[in-house]
Amino acid sequence: MRGIEGEQVLLRIILSESQTLNRQPLYQRIVDLLRAEGLAGATVLKGLAGFGHDRRMHTAVIEVVA
């Protein structure tokens, strides 16, 4: 396991889940590119709820199966 040394930078990219490039999810293309470039790591997170500058709440539809 290699360690991370020196100054680090956090890059946060916010995308819509529906964004694609050549029919592949854009987030997947970005993660593949970062891995190929040798970055220390990358994580994809799905936001369930949040709000932006307009203060309007945005939520993901969560379906509960009983």
C-alpha positions as CSV (number, residue, x, y, z in Angstrom):
1,M,0.0,0.0,0.0
2,R,1.4,3.4,-1.0
3,G,1.0,6.4,1.3
4,I,0.0,9.9,0.3
5,E,2.7,12.5,1.0
6,G,2.9,16.2,0.5
7,E,0.3,18.8,-0.3
8,Q,-3.0,17.4,-1.6
9,V,-6.0,18.8,-3.5
10,L,-9.7,17.9,-3.2
11,L,-11.7,18.2,-6.4
12,R,-15.4,17.9,-6.1
13,I,-17.5,17.5,-9.3
14,I,-21.2,17.6,-9.2
15,L,-23.1,15.9,-12.1
16,S,-26.5,14.8,-12.9
17,E,-26.9,11.0,-12.9
18,S,-28.3,11.2,-16.3
19,Q,-25.3,12.9,-17.9
20,T,-23.5,10.5,-20.4
21,L,-20.7,10.5,-22.9
22,N,-21.0,8.1,-25.8
23,R,-23.8,6.2,-23.8
24,Q,-21.6,5.7,-20.8
25,P,-22.3,7.5,-17.5
26,L,-20.1,10.6,-17.3
27,Y,-19.1,9.9,-13.7
28,Q,-17.8,6.5,-14.8
29,R,-15.7,8.1,-17.6
30,I,-14.2,10.6,-15.1
31,V,-13.3,7.9,-12.6
32,D,-11.7,5.7,-15.3
33,L,-9.7,8.7,-16.5
34,L,-8.5,9.6,-13.0
35,R,-7.5,6.0,-12.4
36,A,-5.6,5.9,-15.7
37,E,-3.8,9.1,-14.7
38,G,-2.6,7.6,-11.4
39,L,-4.6,9.6,-8.9
40,A,-4.5,8.4,-5.4
41,G,-8.3,7.7,-5.3
42,A,-11.7,8.7,-6.4
43,T,-15.2,8.2,-4.9
44,V,-18.6,8.5,-6.5
45,L,-21.4,9.5,-4.1
46,K,-25.1,9.7,-4.8
47,G,-26.8,12.7,-3.1
48,L,-30.2,11.8,-1.6
49,A,-31.1,15.4,-0.6
50,G,-29.8,18.9,-0.7
51,F,-30.4,22.5,-1.7
52,G,-28.7,25.1,-3.8
53,H,-28.3,28.9,-3.9
54,D,-32.1,29.2,-4.4
55,R,-32.7,27.4,-1.0
56,R,-35.2,25.0,-2.8
57,M,-34.9,21.4,-1.5
58,H,-34.0,18.7,-4.0
59,T,-34.5,15.0,-3.1
60,A,-34.0,11.7,-4.8
61,V,-37.1,9.6,-5.1
62,I,-36.7,6.7,-2.6
63,E,-39.0,3.8,-3.2
64,V,-39.8,1.6,-0.2
65,V,-40.9,-2.0,-1.0
66,A,-43.0,-3.6,1.7
